[in-house]
Amino acid sequence: MDEISNKPTVLVVDDQALMLRLCHAVFEGLGYQVLEARSGEDAWDILEREHSRISLLLTDIRMGPGMDGVELATRARTTLPDLDIIVMSGFAEEESVKRLIGSSGFRFIHKPFTVTALREVVSLGKDRKPV
């Protein structure tokens, strides 16, 4: 086995390049292999191809036209029930965000966030057992 295959893999989904770069750097520092997508559709394609090696999905809720993070996270939970999912948004007061977090068991991080806050929310799921 090569070094990369021994690392956990995270899929980071955001339509903002700056957020992708920040998350990429943080997750690499935590020992993850990082995959990136700039849309819900691209993320879904990656999940379909690479689901066996992805252990964590971090997705923004609001993205450009097409599949948003709510749909992506919901589809991922239905199809891959053991996948650890964190959703992020700068619009935590929106009803769709409250409904998604309240009914899904997804962890949430409010944007903008600090590197420390991201590390903390990720560490909350490290001991997560599949239900």
N, C-alpha and C positions, 0 to 999 in steps of 0.2 A: 504494500500500500504506500502511496506517496503521501507527503505531508498534508496536502490540500484535502485529501479524502478523509483524514482523521479530524478535521475541523468541523464544528457545526456550521450550518449554512443559514443565512438570513436573506430574505427577499425584501428589499426596501422599495416602496412605491411612493413616488411623489412627482408632481409635474414641475417642481422647482429644482433646477440644477444645483443651486446652493445647498438646499436641504439634503439632496442626495449625497453631495460631497461631504457634508458634515456627518451624516449618519454613517457613510462608508468609513470614514476615519475612526469614528467611535467604535463601530463594530469590529473593525480590524484590530483595534487596540484591545478589544475584549476576546480576541482569538477566533472570530468568526470568518468564514469565507462569505463574501458579500456579492449578491446578485442585485441588479437594479432594474427598475422599470419606471417609465415616465407616464404610463397610463394604466388604467384598469385592464384594458384588453391585453396589453403587452404582459402585464403581470400574470393574467390568467393563462396565457400561452406558456409562460415560464413554469407556472405551477403544474400545468398538465404534463409538461416534459420532464420536470425535475423534482416532482413532489416527493420522491423517495429520499431525497437528500436534504430537503428544506425543512428545518425544524422550527423556524420562526418567520412570521410575516409581520412587517411593520408597514402600515399603509396610511396615507393621508385620506381623509374622508372626502374632501372636496378636490376634484381634479377637473381638467378641461372636459370638453364634450366626450360623450361615450360613457363607459362604465365608471361609476364613481367608487369610492372606497367602501361605502355602505354595501353596495351590491357585491363587490369583490370579497369583502370579509364574510358576508353572509353565504355566498357560494362556496367559499373556501371552507367555512365551518361545516356546511352540509356535506360537501364532498370529501373533506379531509378532517374528520372530527378530532383527531389527535394533534393537529397543527396548532402551535402556540401563536396567538394573534394579538397584536397591539395596534390600536388605532390612534391616530393623532389628528388634531384639528385646532385651528385658531378660533373656531366658532362653537365652543362647548355649550353655549346656551341654546343652540338650535334644537328644535324638537326631535329631528331625525337623529341627532347625535345622542341625546338623552335616551331615546327609545332603543337605539342600537346597543349602547353600553349597558343599560338596565336589563335588557332581556337576553343578552348574548353571553355574558361572562367575559367579554373581551376586556383586556386592560386598556387604559386610556392615558395619553399624555397630551397636555395642552401646549400648543405652539404659540409663541416661541418658547423653547425650553432650553435649559442648560445641559451641558454634557453630563454633569452629575445627575440631573434628573432622568436623563435617558438611561444612564447606567443603572440607576435604582429601579426603574420600571422593568428593565430587562432582567435584572437579578431576581425580581419577584417571581418570575416564571421558571427559573432554573430547576426548582424542585417540584415543578408541577407534574402531577401524575395524570395520565389519561382517565377520563371519567367513563 
